[in-house]
Amino acid sequence: MVQFMIDPKILDDITRRVADAMPPAARTLQQDMEKNLRSTVQSVFNRLELVTREEFDVQTKVLARTRAKVDELEKQVALLEARLVQKD
């Protein structure tokens, strides 16, 4: 299972926006609501099993290197096969 750690700034921004959308009478509960909403949003993101952009970029580079190596090995196999056919 891949865990995703969202940037706390994003969580703060989401909770602030929701809290700001609340009517003025409800703002007295804003701090408790922000704390609860923040943990709820974090929980939802954790259940989504997302990866960070950094992890994605690293895996993209690994995949590109692997693809290049596979291409190189395919060429080597083709050359070796051609040599075998010539010997027959």
C-alpha positions in Angstrom: 0.0 0.0 0.0 1.4 3.4 -1.0 0.9 6.2 1.5 0.5 9.7 0.4 1.6 12.6 2.6 -0.1 15.7 1.4 1.6 19.0 1.9 0.2 20.5 5.1 -0.2 23.9 3.4 -2.7 22.3 1.0 -4.7 20.9 3.9 -4.6 24.3 5.6 -5.8 26.0 2.5 -8.7 23.6 2.0 -9.8 23.9 5.6 -9.5 27.7 5.5 -11.5 28.0 2.4 -14.3 25.8 3.8 -14.2 27.7 7.1 -14.3 31.0 5.3 -17.4 29.9 3.4 -19.2 29.4 6.7 -21.8 32.0 7.8 -20.5 34.5 10.4 -22.6 32.9 13.2 -20.8 29.6 12.7 -17.3 31.1 12.8 -17.2 30.7 16.6 -16.8 27.0 15.9 -14.2 27.6 13.3 -11.2 26.3 15.1 -12.8 23.0 16.1 -14.2 22.6 12.7 -10.8 23.3 11.0 -9.1 20.7 13.2 -11.8 18.1 12.5 -12.0 18.9 8.8 -8.2 18.8 8.4 -8.1 15.3 9.9 -11.0 14.2 7.8 -9.4 15.5 4.6 -6.1 13.8 5.5 -7.9 10.5 6.1 -9.6 10.7 2.7 -6.3 11.4 1.0 -4.7 8.4 2.8 -7.5 6.1 1.7 -6.9 7.1 -1.9 -3.4 5.7 -1.7 -2.0 8.4 -3.9 1.7 9.1 -4.5 3.4 12.4 -4.3 4.6 14.2 -7.4 8.2 13.6 -6.4 7.6 9.8 -6.1 5.8 9.9 -9.5 8.7 11.8 -11.1 11.3 9.4 -9.7 9.3 6.3 -11.0 9.0 8.0 -14.4 12.7 8.4 -14.6 13.2 4.7 -13.5 10.8 3.6 -16.1 12.5 5.6 -18.9 15.9 4.1 -17.9 14.4 0.6 -17.9 12.7 1.2 -21.3 16.1 2.3 -22.7 17.8 -0.7 -21.3 15.1 -3.0 -22.7 15.5 -1.4 -26.2 19.2 -1.9 -26.0 18.9 -5.5 -25.0 16.3 -6.1 -27.8 18.9 -4.9 -30.3 21.6 -7.1 -28.8 19.3 -10.1 -29.0 18.4 -9.3 -32.6 22.1 -9.1 -33.5 22.9 -12.4 -31.8 19.9 -14.1 -33.6 21.2 -12.7 -36.9 24.6 -14.2 -36.2 23.1 -17.6 -35.4 21.1 -17.6 -38.6 24.3 -16.8 -40.6 26.2 -19.7 -39.0 23.5 -22.2 -40.1 
